[in-house]
Amino acid sequence: MRQPAVADRFYPGSAKALGLAVTELLPAVPDSGKIKGLAVVSPHAGYVYSGALAAETFSAVVIPETVIILGPNHHGQGAPVALSTTSWDMPMGSVPIDRELTDLILAHSQHIKVDELAHKYEHSLEVQVPFLQRLQEHLSIVPLVISHITYPLCEDVAATLAKAIRISGRDILIVASSDMNHYESRPKTEKKDRLALQCIEQLNPYDLYHTVHSQRISMCGVIPVVIAMLAALACGASKYHLVGHTDSGYVSGDTDQVVGYAGIVIS
């Protein structure tokens, strides 16, 4: 069982404190007002910085019983495309893996490998889970940590995910965990974030991949977002909704070195 890596650092470590924090962050949205999304983009900083936007993003969509979570590999350990197949122990209770879906994914990909090391210290997926737990009591997950890979490999991974989703015949949400531009001034970050967000709004993962690199946008989860977009498009996505865009300076007061955050729904 995977143990929490960033409890008491990125979010409260006790079940009671975390439950209260998540409840306070989640806005009350009636089911009739929720989008049936195919993919979302959610930030992964500490809850004090980006928890409110993450909560608003998840509240905007219907959370199905199975969620695929894609996150970047901040530590560089493990396989390039690493799938966790052990249940996750979290402060608010353990979360099982959807073994039916992981088996489908592994059966249709030569590139996705079972690798727990890549997940051991990675925070980008973990911080999303408490929101999902609170919004879906029967939650199971499919967690993938992804290093920097080529665009053709992104296409391959996305095609595998889309195929597995179609074969399963179930409603499954893809969560791409990503912050936006890092550690530049607010004006520079807003400019760079706008370039990336325009590509996502246009549902153009190819342009997003290449714009982030050519414009030196330090968007840590660009690969998960590209894969989520490709998979969602393969499943029929045609709409983009920007839940919100902000940066760390609104909390820290430092506008010279900010991290951008965006919440997005693709449906």
C-alpha positions as protocol buffer text, in pm:
chain_id: "A"
residue {
  index: 1
  type: MET
  ca { x: 0 y: 0 z: 0 }
}
residue {
  index: 2
  type: ARG
  ca { x: 135 y: 341 z: -97 }
}
residue {
  index: 3
  type: GLN
  ca { x: 181 y: 572 z: 201 }
}
residue {
  index: 4
  type: PRO
  ca { x: 119 y: 950 z: 189 }
}
residue {
  index: 5
  type: ALA
  ca { x: 429 y: 1145 z: 85 }
}
residue {
  index: 6
  type: VAL
  ca { x: 322 y: 1502 z: 164 }
}
residue {
  index: 7
  type: ALA
  ca { x: 63 y: 1481 z: 442 }
}
residue {
  index: 8
  type: ASP
  ca { x: 117 y: 1762 z: 696 }
}
residue {
  index: 9
  type: ARG
  ca { x: 314 y: 1951 z: 431 }
}
residue {
  index: 10
  type: PHE
  ca { x: 86 y: 2015 z: 135 }
}
residue {
  index: 11
  type: TYR
  ca { x: -235 y: 1942 z: 325 }
}
residue {
  index: 12
  type: PRO
  ca { x: -341 y: 1853 z: 683 }
}
residue {
  index: 13
  type: GLY
  ca { x: -226 y: 1507 z: 785 }
}
residue {
  index: 14
  type: SER
  ca { x: -507 y: 1399 z: 1015 }
}
residue {
  index: 15
  type: ALA
  ca { x: -839 y: 1270 z: 887 }
}
residue {
  index: 16
  type: LYS
  ca { x: -1035 y: 1525 z: 1089 }
}
residue {
  index: 17
  type: ALA
  ca { x: -827 y: 1828 z: 992 }
}
residue {
  index: 18
  type: LEU
  ca { x: -809 y: 1727 z: 627 }
}
residue {
  index: 19
  type: GLY
  ca { x: -1182 y: 1658 z: 613 }
}
residue {
  index: 20
  type: LEU
  ca { x: -1256 y: 2001 z: 755 }
}
residue {
  index: 21
  type: ALA
  ca { x: -1013 y: 2169 z: 514 }
}
residue {
  index: 22
  type: VAL
  ca { x: -1159 y: 1995 z: 210 }
}
residue {
  index: 23
  type: THR
  ca { x: -1516 y: 2071 z: 320 }
}
residue {
  index: 24
  type: GLU
  ca { x: -1431 y: 2439 z: 365 }
}
residue {
  index: 25
  type: LEU
  ca { x: -1262 y: 2458 z: 24 }
}
residue {
  index: 26
  type: LEU
  ca { x: -1531 y: 2278 z: -177 }
}
residue {
  index: 27
  type: PRO
  ca { x: -1806 y: 2513 z: -298 }
}
residue {
  index: 28
  type: ALA
  ca { x: -2162 y: 2383 z: -285 }
}
residue {
  index: 29
  type: VAL
  ca { x: -2264 y: 2303 z: -643 }
}
residue {
  index: 30
  type: PRO
  ca { x: -2592 y: 2119 z: -713 }
}
residue {
  index: 31
  type: ASP
  ca { x: -2567 y: 1808 z: -930 }
}
residue {
  index: 32
  type: SER
  ca { x: -2775 y: 1987 z: -1193 }
}
residue {
  index: 33
  type: GLY
  ca { x: -2500 y: 2246 z: -1226 }
}
residue {
  index: 34
  type: LYS
  ca { x: -2215 y: 2002 z: -1279 }
}
residue {
  index: 35
  type: ILE
  ca { x: -2048 y: 1929 z: -1613 }
}
residue {
  index: 36
  type: LYS
  ca { x: -2003 y: 1571 z: -1732 }
}
residue {
  index: 37
  type: GLY
  ca { x: -1636 y: 1623 z: -1806 }
}
residue {
  index: 38
  type: LEU
  ca { x: -1394 y: 1397 z: -1988 }
}
residue {
  index: 39
  type: ALA
  ca { x: -1082 y: 1559 z: -1843 }
}
residue {
  index: 40
  type: VAL
  ca { x: -984 y: 1829 z: -1598 }
}
residue {
  index: 41
  type: VAL
  ca { x: -663 y: 2017 z: -1528 }
}
residue {
  index: 42
  type: SER
  ca { x: -604 y: 2085 z: -1159 }
}
residue {
  index: 43
  type: PRO
  ca { x: -311 y: 2252 z: -979 }
}
residue {
  index: 44
  type: HIS
  ca { x: -102 y: 2066 z: -724 }
}
residue {
  index: 45
  type: ALA
  ca { x: 58 y: 2316 z: -487 }
}
residue {
  index: 46
  type: GLY
  ca { x: -7 y: 2319 z: -115 }
}
residue {
  index: 47
  type: TYR
  ca { x: -372 y: 2373 z: -33 }
}
residue {
  index: 48
  type: VAL
  ca { x: -302 y: 2719 z: 106 }
}
residue {
  index: 49
  type: TYR
  ca { x: -191 y: 2826 z: -244 }
}
residue {
  index: 50
  type: SER
  ca { x: -402 y: 2632 z: -492 }
}
residue {
  index: 51
  type: GLY
  ca { x: -648 y: 2426 z: -289 }
}
residue {
  index: 52
  type: ALA
  ca { x: -938 y: 2664 z: -348 }
}
residue {
  index: 53
  type: LEU
  ca { x: -897 y: 2650 z: -727 }
}
residue {
  index: 54
  type: ALA
  ca { x: -854 y: 2271 z: -725 }
}
residue {
  index: 55
  type: ALA
  ca { x: -1170 y: 2240 z: -515 }
}
residue {
  index: 56
  type: GLU
  ca { x: -1366 y: 2469 z: -745 }
}
residue {
  index: 57
  type: THR
  ca { x: -1248 y: 2270 z: -1047 }
}
residue {
  index: 58
  type: PHE
  ca { x: -1354 y: 1934 z: -905 }
}
residue {
  index: 59
  type: SER
  ca { x: -1686 y: 2077 z: -787 }
}
residue {
  index: 60
  type: ALA
  ca { x: -1762 y: 2184 z: -1143 }
}
residue {
  index: 61
  type: VAL
  ca { x: -1772 y: 1825 z: -1274 }
}
residue {
  index: 62
  type: VAL
  ca { x: -1942 y: 1497 z: -1198 }
}
residue {
  index: 63
  type: ILE
  ca { x: -1684 y: 1274 z: -1027 }
}
residue {
  index: 64
  type: PRO
  ca { x: -1739 y: 914 z: -1143 }
}
residue {
  index: 65
  type: GLU
  ca { x: -1637 y: 608 z: -945 }
}
residue {
  index: 66
  type: THR
  ca { x: -1313 y: 568 z: -1144 }
}
residue {
  index: 67
  type: VAL
  ca { x: -1066 y: 851 z: -1202 }
}
residue {
  index: 68
  type: ILE
  ca { x: -741 y: 831 z: -1400 }
}
residue {
  index: 69
  type: ILE
  ca { x: -490 y: 1071 z: -1243 }
}
residue {
  index: 70
  type: LEU
  ca { x: -190 y: 1184 z: -1451 }
}
residue {
  index: 71
  type: GLY
  ca { x: 94 y: 1374 z: -1289 }
}
residue {
  index: 72
  type: PRO
  ca { x: 450 y: 1481 z: -1371 }
}
residue {
  index: 73
  type: ASN
  ca { x: 754 y: 1312 z: -1221 }
}
residue {
  index: 74
  type: HIS
  ca { x: 921 y: 1577 z: -1004 }
}
residue {
  index: 75
  type: HIS
  ca { x: 1183 y: 1337 z: -864 }
}
residue {
  index: 76
  type: GLY
  ca { x: 1302 y: 1160 z: -1179 }
}
residue {
  index: 77
  type: GLN
  ca { x: 1276 y: 814 z: -1028 }
}
residue {
  index: 78
  type: GLY
  ca { x: 1110 y: 512 z: -1185 }
}
residue {
  index: 79
  type: ALA
  ca { x: 981 y: 432 z: -1531 }
}
residue {
  index: 80
  type: PRO
  ca { x: 904 y: 711 z: -1782 }
}
residue {
  index: 81
  type: VAL
  ca { x: 533 y: 618 z: -1778 }
}
residue {
  index: 82
  type: ALA
  ca { x: 474 y: 461 z: -1438 }
}
residue {
  index: 83
  type: LEU
  ca { x: 147 y: 300 z: -1329 }
}
residue {
  index: 84
  type: SER
  ca { x: 75 y: 235 z: -962 }
}
residue {
  index: 85
  type: THR
  ca { x: -126 y: -82 z: -898 }
}
residue {
  index: 86
  type: THR
  ca { x: -125 y: -86 z: -519 }
}
residue {
  index: 87
  type: SER
  ca { x: -397 y: 81 z: -312 }
}
residue {
  index: 88
  type: TRP
  ca { x: -325 y: 425 z: -165 }
}
residue {
  index: 89
  type: ASP
  ca { x: -338 y: 487 z: 208 }
}
residue {
  index: 90
  type: MET
  ca { x: -466 y: 841 z: 263 }
}
residue {
  index: 91
  type: PRO
  ca { x: -561 y: 1030 z: 583 }
}
residue {
  index: 92
  type: MET
  ca { x: -931 y: 1014 z: 490 }
}
residue {
  index: 93
  type: GLY
  ca { x: -916 y: 641 z: 414 }
}
residue {
  index: 94
  type: SER
  ca { x: -752 y: 404 z: 169 }
}
residue {
  index: 95
  type: VAL
  ca { x: -829 y: 433 z: -202 }
}
residue {
  index: 96
  type: PRO
  ca { x: -834 y: 119 z: -418 }
}
residue {
  index: 97
  type: ILE
  ca { x: -694 y: 86 z: -766 }
}
residue {
  index: 98
  type: ASP
  ca { x: -937 y: 5 z: -1047 }
}
residue {
  index: 99
  type: ARG
  ca { x: -777 y: -324 z: -1145 }
}
residue {
  index: 100
  type: GLU
  ca { x: -1010 y: -385 z: -1438 }
}
residue {
  index: 101
  type: LEU
  ca { x: -898 y: -61 z: -1600 }
}
residue {
  index: 102
  type: THR
  ca { x: -529 y: -103 z: -1514 }
}
residue {
  index: 103
  type: ASP
  ca { x: -537 y: -451 z: -1667 }
}
residue {
  index: 104
  type: LEU
  ca { x: -690 y: -309 z: -1985 }
}
residue {
  index: 105
  type: ILE
  ca { x: -428 y: -35 z: -2000 }
}
residue {
  index: 106
  type: LEU
  ca { x: -137 y: -274 z: -1949 }
}
residue {
  index: 107
  type: ALA
  ca { x: -277 y: -515 z: -2208 }
}
residue {
  index: 108
  type: HIS
  ca { x: -280 y: -246 z: -2476 }
}
residue {
  index: 109
  type: SER
  ca { x: 50 y: -64 z: -2414 }
}
residue {
  index: 110
  type: GLN
  ca { x: 417 y: -150 z: -2447 }
}
residue {
  index: 111
  type: HIS
  ca { x: 522 y: 176 z: -2284 }
}
residue {
  index: 112
  type: ILE
  ca { x: 320 y: 193 z: -1962 }
}
residue {
  index: 113
  type: LYS
  ca { x: 496 y: 0 z: -1686 }
}
residue {
  index: 114
  type: VAL
  ca { x: 396 y: -95 z: -1334 }
}
residue {
  index: 115
  type: ASP
  ca { x: 637 y: 104 z: -1116 }
}
residue {
  index: 116
  type: GLU
  ca { x: 573 y: 208 z: -756 }
}
residue {
  index: 117
  type: LEU
  ca { x: 905 y: 393 z: -711 }
}
residue {
  index: 118
  type: ALA
  ca { x: 794 y: 679 z: -935 }
}
residue {
  index: 119
  type: HIS
  ca { x: 493 y: 729 z: -707 }
}
residue {
  index: 120
  type: LYS
  ca { x: 665 y: 695 z: -369 }
}
residue {
  index: 121
  type: TYR
  ca { x: 759 y: 1062 z: -319 }
}
residue {
  index: 122
  type: GLU
  ca { x: 546 y: 1228 z: -589 }
}
residue {
  index: 123
  type: HIS
  ca { x: 299 y: 1487 z: -461 }
}
residue {
  index: 124
  type: SER
  ca { x: 122 y: 1593 z: -779 }
}
residue {
  index: 125
  type: LEU
  ca { x: -130 y: 1308 z: -781 }
}
residue {
  index: 126
  type: GLU
  ca { x: -163 y: 1272 z: -405 }
}
residue {
  index: 127
  type: VAL
  ca { x: -292 y: 1624 z: -342 }
}
residue {
  index: 128
  type: GLN
  ca { x: -585 y: 1566 z: -581 }
}
residue {
  index: 129
  type: VAL
  ca { x: -712 y: 1256 z: -403 }
}
residue {
  index: 130
  type: PRO
  ca { x: -881 y: 1408 z: -93 }
}
residue {
  index: 131
  type: PHE
  ca { x: -1110 y: 1622 z: -311 }
}
residue {
  index: 132
  type: LEU
  ca { x: -1204 y: 1318 z: -518 }
}
residue {
  index: 133
  type: GLN
  ca { x: -1264 y: 1112 z: -203 }
}
residue {
  index: 134
  type: ARG
  ca { x: -1499 y: 1371 z: -61 }
}
residue {
  index: 135
  type: LEU
  ca { x: -1696 y: 1405 z: -385 }
}
residue {
  index: 136
  type: GLN
  ca { x: -1714 y: 1032 z: -468 }
}
residue {
  index: 137
  type: GLU
  ca { x: -1750 y: 788 z: -179 }
}
residue {
  index: 138
  type: HIS
  ca { x: -1693 y: 484 z: -405 }
}
residue {
  index: 139
  type: LEU
  ca { x: -1373 y: 622 z: -558 }
}
residue {
  index: 140
  type: SER
  ca { x: -1112 y: 404 z: -724 }
}
residue {
  index: 141
  type: ILE
  ca { x: -815 y: 545 z: -911 }
}
residue {
  index: 142
  type: VAL
  ca { x: -567 y: 471 z: -1188 }
}
residue {
  index: 143
  type: PRO
  ca { x: -251 y: 673 z: -1104 }
}
residue {
  index: 144
  type: LEU
  ca { x: 14 y: 743 z: -1369 }
}
residue {
  index: 145
  type: VAL
  ca { x: 334 y: 940 z: -1310 }
}
residue {
  index: 146
  type: ILE
  ca { x: 486 y: 1055 z: -1638 }
}
residue {
  index: 147
  type: SER
  ca { x: 833 y: 1193 z: -1711 }
}
residue {
  index: 148
  type: HIS
  ca { x: 917 y: 1417 z: -2006 }
}
residue {
  index: 149
  type: ILE
  ca { x: 839 y: 1208 z: -2314 }
}
residue {
  index: 150
  type: THR
  ca { x: 813 y: 1273 z: -2687 }
}
residue {
  index: 151
  type: TYR
  ca { x: 491 y: 1387 z: -2850 }
}
residue {
  index: 152
  type: PRO
  ca { x: 448 y: 1058 z: -3042 }
}
residue {
  index: 153
  type: LEU
  ca { x: 476 y: 872 z: -2712 }
}
residue {
  index: 154
  type: CYS
  ca { x: 215 y: 1106 z: -2563 }
}
residue {
  index: 155
  type: GLU
  ca { x: -11 y: 1008 z: -2851 }
}
residue {
  index: 156
  type: ASP
  ca { x: 52 y: 639 z: -2785 }
}
residue {
  index: 157
  type: VAL
  ca { x: -23 y: 665 z: -2413 }
}
residue {
  index: 158
  type: ALA
  ca { x: -336 y: 872 z: -2477 }
}
residue {
  index: 159
  type: ALA
  ca { x: -462 y: 624 z: -2737 }
}
residue {
  index: 160
  type: THR
  ca { x: -415 y: 343 z: -2485 }
}
residue {
  index: 161
  type: LEU
  ca { x: -612 y: 531 z: -2218 }
}
residue {
  index: 162
  type: ALA
  ca { x: -892 y: 619 z: -2460 }
}
residue {
  index: 163
  type: LYS
  ca { x: -914 y: 259 z: -2582 }
}
residue {
  index: 164
  type: ALA
  ca { x: -929 y: 125 z: -2227 }
}
residue {
  index: 165
  type: ILE
  ca { x: -1203 y: 376 z: -2140 }
}
residue {
  index: 166
  type: ARG
  ca { x: -1407 y: 277 z: -2445 }
}
residue {
  index: 167
  type: ILE
  ca { x: -1368 y: -96 z: -2378 }
}
residue {
  index: 168
  type: SER
  ca { x: -1469 y: -50 z: -2015 }
}
residue {
  index: 169
  type: GLY
  ca { x: -1795 y: 111 z: -2123 }
}
residue {
  index: 170
  type: ARG
  ca { x: -1795 y: 325 z: -1808 }
}
residue {
  index: 171
  type: ASP
  ca { x: -1787 y: 696 z: -1730 }
}
residue {
  index: 172
  type: ILE
  ca { x: -1426 y: 770 z: -1636 }
}
residue {
  index: 173
  type: LEU
  ca { x: -1269 y: 1108 z: -1566 }
}
residue {
  index: 174
  type: ILE
  ca { x: -908 y: 1195 z: -1647 }
}
residue {
  index: 175
  type: VAL
  ca { x: -736 y: 1438 z: -1410 }
}
residue {
  index: 176
  type: ALA
  ca { x: -418 y: 1606 z: -1535 }
}
residue {
  index: 177
  type: SER
  ca { x: -223 y: 1752 z: -1244 }
}
residue {
  index: 178
  type: SER
  ca { x: -23 y: 2059 z: -1338 }
}
residue {
  index: 179
  type: ASP
  ca { x: 81 y: 2400 z: -1221 }
}
residue {
  index: 180
  type: MET
  ca { x: 148 y: 2666 z: -1483 }
}
residue {
  index: 181
  type: ASN
  ca { x: 459 y: 2887 z: -1523 }
}
residue {
  index: 182
  type: HIS
  ca { x: 702 y: 2892 z: -1230 }
}
residue {
  index: 183
  type: TYR
  ca { x: 908 y: 3154 z: -1047 }
}
residue {
  index: 184
  type: GLU
  ca { x: 887 y: 3454 z: -1275 }
}
residue {
  index: 185
  type: SER
  ca { x: 715 y: 3787 z: -1219 }
}
residue {
  index: 186
  type: ARG
  ca { x: 338 y: 3806 z: -1234 }
}
residue {
  index: 187
  type: PRO
  ca { x: 336 y: 3991 z: -1571 }
}
residue {
  index: 188
  type: LYS
  ca { x: 572 y: 3735 z: -1729 }
}
residue {
  index: 189
  type: THR
  ca { x: 380 y: 3443 z: -1581 }
}
residue {
  index: 190
  type: GLU
  ca { x: 46 y: 3582 z: -1696 }
}
residue {
  index: 191
  type: LYS
  ca { x: 184 y: 3624 z: -2048 }
}
residue {
  index: 192
  type: LYS
  ca { x: 330 y: 3272 z: -2061 }
}
residue {
  index: 193
  type: ASP
  ca { x: 25 y: 3114 z: -1900 }
}
residue {
  index: 194
  type: ARG
  ca { x: -198 y: 3287 z: -2154 }
}
residue {
  index: 195
  type: LEU
  ca { x: -3 y: 3127 z: -2440 }
}
residue {
  index: 196
  type: ALA
  ca { x: -47 y: 2781 z: -2290 }
}
residue {
  index: 197
  type: LEU
  ca { x: -412 y: 2837 z: -2202 }
}
residue {
  index: 198
  type: GLN
  ca { x: -488 y: 2949 z: -2558 }
}
residue {
  index: 199
  type: CYS
  ca { x: -360 y: 2614 z: -2686 }
}
residue {
  index: 200
  type: ILE
  ca { x: -578 y: 2426 z: -2438 }
}
residue {
  index: 201
  type: GLU
  ca { x: -880 y: 2643 z: -2521 }
}
residue {
  index: 202
  type: GLN
  ca { x: -830 y: 2557 z: -2888 }
}
residue {
  index: 203
  type: LEU
  ca { x: -811 y: 2188 z: -2788 }
}
residue {
  index: 204
  type: ASN
  ca { x: -475 y: 2168 z: -2962 }
}
residue {
  index: 205
  type: PRO
  ca { x: -240 y: 1941 z: -2765 }
}
residue {
  index: 206
  type: TYR
  ca { x: 25 y: 1947 z: -3038 }
}
residue {
  index: 207
  type: ASP
  ca { x: 54 y: 2326 z: -3016 }
}
residue {
  index: 208
  type: LEU
  ca { x: 54 y: 2311 z: -2635 }
}
residue {
  index: 209
  type: TYR
  ca { x: 343 y: 2065 z: -2632 }
}
residue {
  index: 210
  type: HIS
  ca { x: 554 y: 2273 z: -2869 }
}
residue {
  index: 211
  type: THR
  ca { x: 453 y: 2617 z: -2737 }
}
residue {
  index: 212
  type: VAL
  ca { x: 552 y: 2527 z: -2382 }
}
residue {
  index: 213
  type: HIS
  ca { x: 895 y: 2423 z: -2505 }
}
residue {
  index: 214
  type: SER
  ca { x: 956 y: 2699 z: -2760 }
}
residue {
  index: 215
  type: GLN
  ca { x: 839 y: 2976 z: -2524 }
}
residue {
  index: 216
  type: ARG
  ca { x: 1019 y: 2828 z: -2222 }
}
residue {
  index: 217
  type: ILE
  ca { x: 702 y: 2801 z: -2016 }
}
residue {
  index: 218
  type: SER
  ca { x: 787 y: 2607 z: -1701 }
}
residue {
  index: 219
  type: MET
  ca { x: 454 y: 2422 z: -1690 }
}
residue {
  index: 220
  type: CYS
  ca { x: 555 y: 2113 z: -1495 }
}
residue {
  index: 221
  type: GLY
  ca { x: 256 y: 1901 z: -1597 }
}
residue {
  index: 222
  type: VAL
  ca { x: 248 y: 1980 z: -1966 }
}
residue {
  index: 223
  type: ILE
  ca { x: 291 y: 1612 z: -2056 }
}
residue {
  index: 224
  type: PRO
  ca { x: -2 y: 1495 z: -1839 }
}
residue {
  index: 225
  type: VAL
  ca { x: -216 y: 1777 z: -1981 }
}
residue {
  index: 226
  type: VAL
  ca { x: -123 y: 1690 z: -2340 }
}
residue {
  index: 227
  type: ILE
  ca { x: -206 y: 1323 z: -2280 }
}
residue {
  index: 228
  type: ALA
  ca { x: -534 y: 1409 z: -2107 }
}
residue {
  index: 229
  type: MET
  ca { x: -632 y: 1635 z: -2398 }
}
residue {
  index: 230
  type: LEU
  ca { x: -545 y: 1371 z: -2657 }
}
residue {
  index: 231
  type: ALA
  ca { x: -740 y: 1102 z: -2472 }
}
residue {
  index: 232
  type: ALA
  ca { x: -1039 y: 1331 z: -2417 }
}
residue {
  index: 233
  type: LEU
  ca { x: -1044 y: 1427 z: -2784 }
}
residue {
  index: 234
  type: ALA
  ca { x: -1036 y: 1059 z: -2878 }
}
residue {
  index: 235
  type: CYS
  ca { x: -1340 y: 1014 z: -2653 }
}
residue {
  index: 236
  type: GLY
  ca { x: -1529 y: 1296 z: -2826 }
}
residue {
  index: 237
  type: ALA
  ca { x: -1431 y: 1613 z: -2639 }
}
residue {
  index: 238
  type: SER
  ca { x: -1532 y: 1939 z: -2803 }
}
residue {
  index: 239
  type: LYS
  ca { x: -1562 y: 2197 z: -2523 }
}
residue {
  index: 240
  type: TYR
  ca { x: -1325 y: 2392 z: -2296 }
}
residue {
  index: 241
  type: HIS
  ca { x: -1419 y: 2567 z: -1974 }
}
residue {
  index: 242
  type: LEU
  ca { x: -1172 y: 2774 z: -1774 }
}
residue {
  index: 243
  type: VAL
  ca { x: -1277 y: 2745 z: -1410 }
}
residue {
  index: 244
  type: GLY
  ca { x: -1014 y: 2993 z: -1299 }
}
residue {
  index: 245
  type: HIS
  ca { x: -657 y: 3119 z: -1325 }
}
residue {
  index: 246
  type: THR
  ca { x: -451 y: 3263 z: -1042 }
}
residue {
  index: 247
  type: ASP
  ca { x: -100 y: 3259 z: -895 }
}
residue {
  index: 248
  type: SER
  ca { x: 81 y: 3209 z: -567 }
}
residue {
  index: 249
  type: GLY
  ca { x: 139 y: 3581 z: -519 }
}
residue {
  index: 250
  type: TYR
  ca { x: -219 y: 3637 z: -411 }
}
residue {
  index: 251
  type: VAL
  ca { x: -139 y: 3430 z: -101 }
}
residue {
  index: 252
  type: SER
  ca { x: 231 y: 3499 z: -44 }
}
residue {
  index: 253
  type: GLY
  ca { x: 227 y: 3867 z: -140 }
}
residue {
  index: 254
  type: ASP
  ca { x: 536 y: 3812 z: -356 }
}
residue {
  index: 255
  type: THR
  ca { x: 462 y: 3908 z: -716 }
}
residue {
  index: 256
  type: ASP
  ca { x: 824 y: 3887 z: -834 }
}
residue {
  index: 257
  type: GLN
  ca { x: 844 y: 3506 z: -813 }
}
residue {
  index: 258
  type: VAL
  ca { x: 501 y: 3351 z: -868 }
}
residue {
  index: 259
  type: VAL
  ca { x: 366 y: 3012 z: -971 }
}
residue {
  index: 260
  type: GLY
  ca { x: 62 y: 3013 z: -1197 }
}
residue {
  index: 261
  type: TYR
  ca { x: -240 y: 2787 z: -1138 }
}
residue {
  index: 262
  type: ALA
  ca { x: -527 y: 2702 z: -1372 }
}
residue {
  index: 263
  type: GLY
  ca { x: -842 y: 2495 z: -1333 }
}
residue {
  index: 264
  type: ILE
  ca { x: -988 y: 2364 z: -1659 }
}
residue {
  index: 265
  type: VAL
  ca { x: -1268 y: 2130 z: -1765 }
}
residue {
  index: 266
  type: ILE
  ca { x: -1269 y: 1958 z: -2105 }
}
residue {
  index: 267
  type: SER
  ca { x: -1596 y: 1798 z: -2209 }
}
